[in-house]
Amino acid sequence: MNFLDEVPWDQHGLIAAVAQDATTARVLTVAWMNRDALKQSVETGEAVYWSRSRKRLWRKGEESGHVQRIVELRLDCDADALLIQVEQVGGIACHTGRERCFFRKLEDGRWVTTDPVLKDPALIYRK
Amino acid sequence: MNFLDEVPWDQHGLIAAVAQDATTARVLTVAWMNRDALKQSVETGEAVYWSRSRKRLWRKGEESGHVQRIVELRLDCDADALLIQVEQVGGIACHTGRERCFFRKLEDGRWVTTDPVLKDPALIYRK
């Protein structure tokens, strides 16, 4: 697919991917895609990332069910970041059971947790 | 500053920083910060990034005047990305003269430019 060739994958073959809730406009997650991840994301209509820690493709929600359905995909000017508008299934994007990963806010020189846990991760990831 | 020590800077000493317009909620830019950039951003209240191409600190808007005033700063769960709510001075974040860097949208397998140039870059960057 031609659009894949227009992404100047970094030295690790990756690009940063920002997922934004298409309804609330909240920024939910920042993750990484390689060529296969972007290809599969477009083909399936659901976000597939490259897990740098697990070193494998990671279909968002594969364990939790918290799939990200892609509404829109955008590329930035120097093509080193993707912006994905998503419908966040379950309303929980973070593995901590919160809506979004950005649940810590800088206040008076400290990172303060401001967002509630919506669901106990032990209940999300039971195998 | 203690909060700087909680950021696990990557192998290049950087963290990805997503700037979102605090008013429109549009994602404007993705750039990079090193320790000094984040420190100066917090101290000055305006976004300072690390330019990977120029290999130096880059106070956003230093040439264009399109400064990003910081409204809120957030850190994600695994601390590999920052989310910055900003007031985008001039309403233009992209060096192409557009509101945001994400002006290309994937449509039928092609990246299609959807956003208009608001101001000719030649008029923004005249030295």
Contacts between the chains, C-beta under 8 A, distances in Angstrom:
chain1	res1	chain2	res2	distance
A	1	B	109	5.8
A	2	B	109	6.4
A	2	B	110	7.1
A	3	B	106	6.1
A	3	B	109	5.5
A	3	B	110	6.0
A	3	B	111	5.7
A	6	B	111	5.9
A	16	B	16	5.3
A	16	B	30	5.9
A	16	B	81	7.8
A	18	B	18	5.4
A	18	B	27	6.0
A	18	B	30	6.4
A	20	B	27	5.9
A	25	B	25	3.7
A	25	B	26	7.8
A	26	B	25	7.8
A	27	B	18	6.0
A	27	B	20	5.9
A	27	B	27	6.6
A	27	B	83	5.3
A	29	B	76	7.3
A	30	B	16	5.9
A	30	B	18	6.4
A	30	B	76	6.2
A	30	B	80	7.2
A	30	B	81	3.7
A	42	B	106	7.0
A	42	B	109	7.8
A	72	B	105	6.4
A	72	B	106	7.8
A	73	B	105	7.0
A	73	B	106	4.2
A	74	B	102	4.0
A	74	B	103	7.7
A	74	B	104	6.2
A	74	B	105	5.3
A	74	B	106	7.2
A	75	B	102	7.0
A	75	B	104	4.7
A	75	B	106	7.3
A	75	B	111	5.4
A	76	B	29	7.3
A	76	B	30	6.2
A	76	B	101	3.9
A	76	B	102	5.1
A	76	B	104	7.7
A	77	B	94	5.5
A	77	B	95	6.8
A	77	B	96	5.6
A	77	B	98	7.8
A	77	B	101	4.4
A	77	B	103	7.0
A	78	B	101	7.5
A	80	B	30	7.2
A	81	B	16	7.8
A	81	B	30	3.7
A	81	B	101	7.6
A	81	B	102	7.8
A	83	B	27	5.3
A	83	B	102	4.4
A	94	B	77	5.5
A	95	B	77	6.8
A	96	B	77	5.6
A	98	B	77	7.8
A	101	B	76	3.9
A	101	B	77	4.4
A	101	B	78	7.5
A	101	B	81	7.6
A	102	B	74	4.0
A	102	B	75	7.0
A	102	B	76	5.1
A	102	B	81	7.8
A	102	B	83	4.4
A	103	B	74	7.7
A	103	B	77	6.9
A	104	B	74	6.1
A	104	B	75	4.7
A	104	B	76	7.7
A	105	B	72	6.4
A	105	B	73	7.1
A	105	B	74	5.3
A	106	B	3	6.1
A	106	B	42	7.0
A	106	B	72	7.8
A	106	B	73	4.2
A	106	B	74	7.2
A	106	B	75	7.3
A	109	B	1	5.8
A	109	B	2	6.4
A	109	B	3	5.5
A	109	B	42	7.8
A	110	B	2	7.1
A	110	B	3	6.0
A	111	B	3	5.7
A	111	B	6	5.9
A	111	B	75	5.4
